[in-house]
């Protein structure tokens, strides 16, 4: 998982590096979060029943880039997970309600309705998958579940949406 995440972030950043300053401006108030700027730390959370894979990126300048923590947790312990994350990244002043909402947002979404979502808030980015994307490709990707392809697809969809909204 760690190697997959590292390749994912590297590919995502390679795509972001190609943007012009004008294109970066379309990301509004959260450009570092939307571009997965360095340094960022990754909390990979696997939730069970229903299965969800959540990649939380935190932008903590006091920590090394791409420090990755893997966690498996049940939905009933989500509040404990949020408390642990808020404590770990306490100086980022993250909003506990916002963190809980984003983590539980897609709990009841059927995988055939949506395969991933992406959310941003100050000093954090959340990419949420309804299945293990390392094994099963996103529907729009035609069987390629490699981290590079997943990163490029998500980056370009997010960039397109940011341009549409600007």
C-alpha positions in Angstrom: 0.0 0.0 0.0 2.8 2.5 0.9 4.5 2.0 -2.5 1.2 2.3 -4.3 0.5 5.6 -2.5 4.0 6.9 -3.2 3.6 6.2 -6.9 0.1 7.8 -6.8 1.3 11.0 -5.2 4.4 11.2 -7.5 2.2 10.8 -10.6 -0.4 13.3 -9.3 2.4 15.9 -8.7 3.9 15.3 -12.1 0.5 16.2 -13.7 0.2 19.3 -11.4 3.8 20.4 -12.3 2.7 20.8 -15.9 0.1 23.5 -15.1 0.6 27.1 -15.8 0.2 29.7 -13.1 -3.2 30.7 -14.6 -4.4 27.1 -14.4 -3.3 26.8 -10.8 -5.4 29.9 -10.0 -8.5 27.9 -11.0 -8.1 25.8 -7.9 -9.3 28.7 -5.8 -8.5 28.9 -2.1 -7.0 25.4 -1.7 -4.3 25.1 -4.4 -1.7 23.3 -2.2 -4.4 20.8 -1.1 -5.6 20.2 -4.7 -2.1 19.8 -6.1 -0.9 17.5 -3.2 2.0 19.9 -2.6 5.0 18.9 -0.6 5.3 18.3 2.2 2.2 16.2 2.7 1.5 13.2 4.9 -0.8 10.4 4.1 -3.2 8.6 6.4 -4.6 5.6 4.4 -7.7 4.4 6.2 -9.5 1.2 5.3 -13.1 1.1 6.7 -15.0 -2.1 6.7 -18.6 -3.1 6.1 -19.1 -1.3 3.7 -15.5 -1.3 2.5 -14.1 2.1 1.9 -10.5 3.3 1.2 -9.8 6.8 2.3 -6.6 8.6 1.5 -6.3 11.6 3.8 -3.5 14.1 2.9 -2.4 16.5 5.6 -0.1 19.5 4.8 2.0 19.7 7.9 5.3 21.6 7.4 6.8 20.1 10.6 6.6 16.6 9.2 8.4 14.8 6.3 6.9 14.5 2.9 5.0 11.3 2.2 5.0 9.9 5.8 2.4 7.3 5.5 0.3 5.6 8.1 -2.0 2.7 7.3 -5.1 2.2 9.5 -7.9 -0.4 9.5 -11.0 0.7 11.4 -14.6 -0.2 11.7 -17.3 2.4 11.2 -18.3 2.2 14.8 -14.9 3.5 15.8 -14.9 6.4 13.3 -15.1 9.0 16.2 -12.0 7.5 17.8 -10.1 7.7 14.4 -11.1 11.4 14.1 -9.9 12.1 17.6 -6.6 10.4 16.9 -6.1 12.4 13.7 -7.0 15.7 15.3 -4.5 15.0 18.1 -1.8 13.9 15.6 -2.2 17.0 13.5 -3.3 19.3 16.4 -1.4 22.4 15.3 -3.2 22.4 11.9 -6.4 23.4 13.7 -8.6 21.0 11.8 -12.4 21.1 12.3 -13.6 17.9 14.0 -17.1 18.2 12.6 -15.8 18.7 9.1 -13.4 15.8 9.5 -16.2 13.5 10.7 -18.5 14.6 7.9 -15.9 14.1 5.2 -15.0 10.6 6.5 -18.6 9.4 6.7 -19.9 11.3 3.7 -19.9 8.3 1.3 -20.5 5.5 3.7 -23.9 4.6 2.2 -23.1 5.3 -1.4 -23.3 2.2 -3.6 -20.1 1.5 -5.5 -22.1 1.5 -8.8 -23.3 5.1 -8.0 -19.9 6.5 -7.4 -16.4 5.0 -7.4 -14.5 7.9 -5.8 -14.8 11.4 -4.4 -12.4 14.2 -3.5 -12.8 16.9 -0.9 -10.6 19.7 0.3 -10.4 21.9 3.3 -7.7 23.9 4.9 -4.5 21.8 5.2 -6.2 18.6 4.1 -7.4 16.6 1.1 -9.5 13.5 1.2 -9.7 11.1 -1.7 -12.4 8.5 -1.0 -12.8 5.2 -2.9 -15.8 2.8 -2.6 -13.6 -0.2 -3.4 -9.9 -1.1 -3.3 -8.7 0.8 -6.3 -5.4 -1.2 -6.3 -7.3 -4.3 -7.3 -10.4 -2.9 -9.2 -9.9 0.0 -11.6 -12.1 3.0 -11.5 -15.0 2.6 -14.1 -13.7 5.3 -16.4 -10.2 3.6 -16.6 -10.9 0.4 -18.5 -9.1 -2.1 -16.2 -6.0 -0.1 -15.4 -5.7 0.2 -11.6 -2.0 1.2 -11.5 -1.3 4.2 -9.2 0.0 6.3 -12.0 -3.2 5.9 -14.1 -5.5 6.4 -11.1 -3.6 9.6 -10.1 -3.7 11.0 -13.7 -7.4 10.3 -14.0 -8.3 11.8 -10.7 -6.0 14.8 -11.2 -7.5 15.6 -14.6 -11.1 15.2 -13.5 -10.5 17.5 -10.5 -8.7 20.0 -12.7 -11.5 20.0 -15.2 -14.0 20.5 -12.4 -12.0 23.4 -11.0 -11.9 25.1 -14.4 -15.6 24.7 -14.8 -16.2 26.3 -11.4 -13.8 29.3 -11.9 
